[in-house]
Amino acid sequence: MDRTLTWHDLNRSLLARQMLLERVSLDVPEVLQRMGGLQAQYAPSMYIGLWTRIAGFDRDELTRLLERREVIQATLLRATIHLVSRSDYWPFEVGVRSARRDVYLRAVRDRHDPEAMDDAVQRLRTLLSERPVRRTEIDKLFGPQVRHGIGMHLDLVRVPPSGTWARRRADLFGAAEDWVGPSDVTEEDARDLLIRRYLGAFGPAHRTEIADWAGLPVSEVTKVLARHELCTYRDERGRELVDVPDGPLPDPDTPAPVRFLPTYDATLLAHARRTLILPEEHRSKVFHVRMPQSIGTFLVDGQVAGTWSLKASRVEWTEFAPLPPRVRQQVAAEADRLTAFHG
């Protein structure tokens, strides 16, 4: 409790853990584990999120890994689509399943028909044992309302060729037991790994931030933390932060290179606000009600300094405030590399 971490400390810690200080030469499943999974509401975001972290990342390699079932795309944390390693799929799924279902049932309690849902689950499970099923077919069989909730009662994954760079809508479903294999993890063990992944990827952190990221009640996060020997710190507001014992804390003056981030990169979401990677004065420029899909951003010295988009096959960028000429050259060079990645 003696050490107080400044936002600079927390900023560089997060950049290091998210592999945004230096591109790494690691395989994709290991990178996903170190990242705590990758949010993938828009399929190209997966590819760009890995490109900005992995040296020499090959776009086609991720598609091959999806086809070989070595990485898995599924609705997981906060009921949003994430990409995780095959070995992390069941811990992530089992760790959040009951909490996610409770939230759903509270939201639809006046409209929920348990018998109709049970019937739909059994029929869909039988169909999925024969082949993957598209979202439109599920809607036709059971209606959109049942389809919205069926994933709370049946473990589903998104299977290729949907949800890839070439076919971006992740609308082809498979049964997780068929695609990944049966689960062999308890909820307790699943949550232990889930929260270790979070701290390894985003720590040091407050327990409410862990809960926000995972979609778990704070009380459940507190139970998990009590089972582990952790390092503790304070932030500048005096809040207790917890961390895994081997979590890196780089020098806060460590140089941070220009990096381009995809839409909905997890470093920008609310659970990581303590790091000021997205300064609050710029948050409404990236997330607002008229643009719920977020927008591409780029970092200068560890903070969002502008936005980018692909126009006429080129990455075009806009700075929030005038940048020094040398920094503009660095942003332009990284934008050119991202343009080349788009191909």
N, C-alpha and C positions, 0 to 999 in steps of 0.2 A: 504493500500500500504506500510505500515511501515515494515512489516515482510518479510524477505527474507527466503525462504525455501531452505535448502540444498538438495542435492540428497538423503542424508540419511533420511531427513524428508519425502521426497516424496516416497522413497522406503518403509518405514514403513507404511505410509498412504495407499499405494496401497495394501500391504500385508494384512493390517487389513481389508480393504474394500472387498478384494477378499477372505477373510476367510482363509488366508494362515498363519496367526500367531497362530490360534487355531481353531481346527475343531468345528463346530457348531452343535447344536441339533435343526435344523429347517427343515420344510418340503421342498421338492424339488422346488415347484413353488416359494416359498419365496426366496430361495437361488438363483434361476435363476434371479429373479428381482434384488436382491442385486448385482449380478454379471454383470448386464447389458446384460443378455443373454449369451449363451455358444456356441462358434463356433464348428460346428459339421460336418466338411467335411468328417471325418472318424468316423463312428458310435461309435466304442469303446472309442473314445476320450471323448464323452459325459459322459460315465460311469466313466472313470478314473478321469475326471475333477471334478465330484461330489464326488467320493470316497475320494479324497485328501482334500475335504473341509467339508464333513458332517460326523459326528461321527456315526459309525455303519451303514454306507450306504449299502443298500441292492440292489444288481444289478437288481434283478427281479422287484423291486418296480418301477424303472424308466420305464421298459417295460410296466408294468401295467398302469402307468400314461399316457404313449403314447396311449395305447389302449383305455383308458377311456377319452382321449382328454383333460386331465387336463394340459398337456404340449404339445407344438406344435413344429414340426420340419418343417422348410420352408426356402427357399432362401430369405434372408432379407438383412442385412447390407453388403455393398460392393459386392452384388450379390453372397454371399456365404451362405452355409447352416448354420443356427443357431437353437438352441433349446431355446424356451422362454416359459414363463407361458402362459396359455390360455388367461388371461386378458391382457397380454402385446402383444399378436399376432397382433391385428389390429392396435394399435398405432405404433408398429414397421413397419408394412407393409405400412400403409397409410403415415407414416412419411417419408419414403424413396422412395415410389413408383415413384413419378414423376421425381425425380432426377435420379433414376436408369434407368428409361425409356429413359430419355434424353441422358444419356451416351451411352446406347445401340443404339439408333437411329443415333447418330453421328458416331458411329463405323461402321454401316451397311448402311449408307445413299445411297450408290451406288448400293446396292443389295436388299434393302427393297422394297417389293411389298405390299402396304397397302391393296389392295383388297384380295390378297391371304391370308394375315394374318387375316383379318376380317372373311373370310370364315372359316379358320382353327379354330379360336377362337369360333365361333358359333357352329361348328360341335363338337369340343372337349367338349364345355360346355354341350351340349346335352348328349354326351356320359357319362360325369362325373356325371350327375344327376342320372344315372342308376347304376354306379359302379366305383371304382377306376380304373385307367388305367396305364399300365406299360410304361416305357420310350421306350422300343422296339416297342410297338404298336403305340405310337405317331410318332416315326421315320418311321414306315411302312406306316402310313396314310398320313403324311405330309412332311416327309423328315427331316433329322437332322438340316438343316438350320432353318426351321420354328420352330422346337422344341427348339432350343437355344433361340429363341426370344419370344416364346408364353407366357412364364411366365412374360414377361414385359407387357402383355396385358390382362392376365387372372390370378387372384390371386389363386395360387396353394399351397398346403401343401404336405409334404411327409407323407404317412400314413403307419402304421405297417401292416404286420410284417416286411416290409422293413425298413432299417435304425435303426435296433436294434442290440443288442449284438449277437444274434443268426443268424441274416440275415443282414449283414452289408451294403450292397449296398442299398442306399435310392432311389430306382428307381420306386416306386409305388406312383402315384399322385392322389390327391383328390382335388375337388374344395373347396376353403376356406369357401365360404358361406355355403356349405353343411356340412363341417367337424366341423367348429368352430361356425357358425351362422353368420348372416349379420353384417356388420360393422355399428357402430353408433358413430364414432369418426371423427371429422374434421381434416384436415391436420394441422391446427394451434395447436389444442389441442394435436394431435399425436406427433408433434415435441417438444412441451413443455415437455411431459412425456419422450420422447426419450432422450432428453438432460439432464433432471433431472436424469434419469437412469445412463447416462454416468458419470456425476459428482459424483453421489453416489457410483459408482463402481470404478472409475478411477481417481477422482479428488484429489487435485486441478489440473487444466489442462489449457493449452492454447487453444484458440478457433480453431486454425488450427488442433490441435490434435483431437478435437471433430469432426471436419469436416472429417478428415481422417478416423476415426472409423465409422462414420455413412454413409459416402459416400455422403455427402451433400456439396454444395458450402459454402465457409466460409461466404459469405454475408448472406446466410439463417441462419446459426448458429448465426451470430451477431444479427439478428433480434430477434431470440428467446431469447438470453441472455438479450437483452434490456428490455424484458417484466418481468424479474425476479429480485428480490432483492438477490444479491449474495455477498459472501465474496471475497475479492481480495487480492492477494499476489504477490510477485515477485520471480522468480527463480534466480539461481546464474548467469544467463546470463542477468538478468534485464528484462525478459519478464513478462508481466502481466499474472497471473494465476487466474482463477475464480473457485469458489466452492460453493456448497450448504451450507447454514448456519450451519447445524448440522453435517457436514462432519467430521469424526474423524481424528485427527492428533496426533498419538501416539508419545511418547518420541522416538527420533531417536535411542536411545540405547536399545530399547525393544528387547529382544532375539527373534530370528527368527528360528524356528525349520527346520529340513530337510523336504523337501516336494518334491514329484515326480509329474511332470506335464506331461500331454499328448501332442501329436502333436498339433500344432497350438493353444496352450493356449494363450488367448488374452493378458495376461500380458506381453508376449514376443514380440508382434507385434509393428510396428513402432510408433503407437500413444502413446505408453507408454515408449518411450526411455528415457524420462527425469528421470525415476526412477532407471535406470541402473540395473534393474533386470537381463537383459541380457547384460553383459559387451560387448562393441563394439568389443573387440579383439576376442570374441567368436562367434559373430553373424554369420560369414560365416561357422562355424561348425554346425550350426543349420538350417540356411536357405541358400540354394544356388541352382543354376540352375539345377544341376544334382540330387537334392533332393527336388523338389518343395513341397513335402508333409510334410516338416519339420521332426523333430525327437523328441522322448521323452527326457525330460531333468529332472535334479533334482537341487534343490536349497540348498545351504549351506549359512547360515547367510544372507538370502534374495537375493542371486545372483546365477545365473546358474553356477554350478561348474562341470558339466559333463553331459553325455547322458546315456540313458538306452534303452534297447530293450528286447523283449521276445524271448528267444531261448530255444528250447527243454523244453517248459513249465515253464521256470524259467526266472525271471527278472535278466538280466546281466547289469552291469553298468561300465562306464569308466570315470574316473576323468580327468579333463583338466590339473590339476597340483596336485602334491602330497598333500594329506590331512593328518592332524594329526591323529594318531591312534584312539583317542576317537571319532573324527568326522567320520572316516571310519566305526567304529562300528555302529554309528547312521544311516549312509547311508545304511549299510548292513541290519540293522533291518527293516528299512522302505522298502527296496527292498523285503525282505521276506514277509512283509505284503501285498505288491502289488502282489507278486507271489501267495499268498493265495487268494487274491481277484480274480485273473484270474481263479482260481479254477482248 
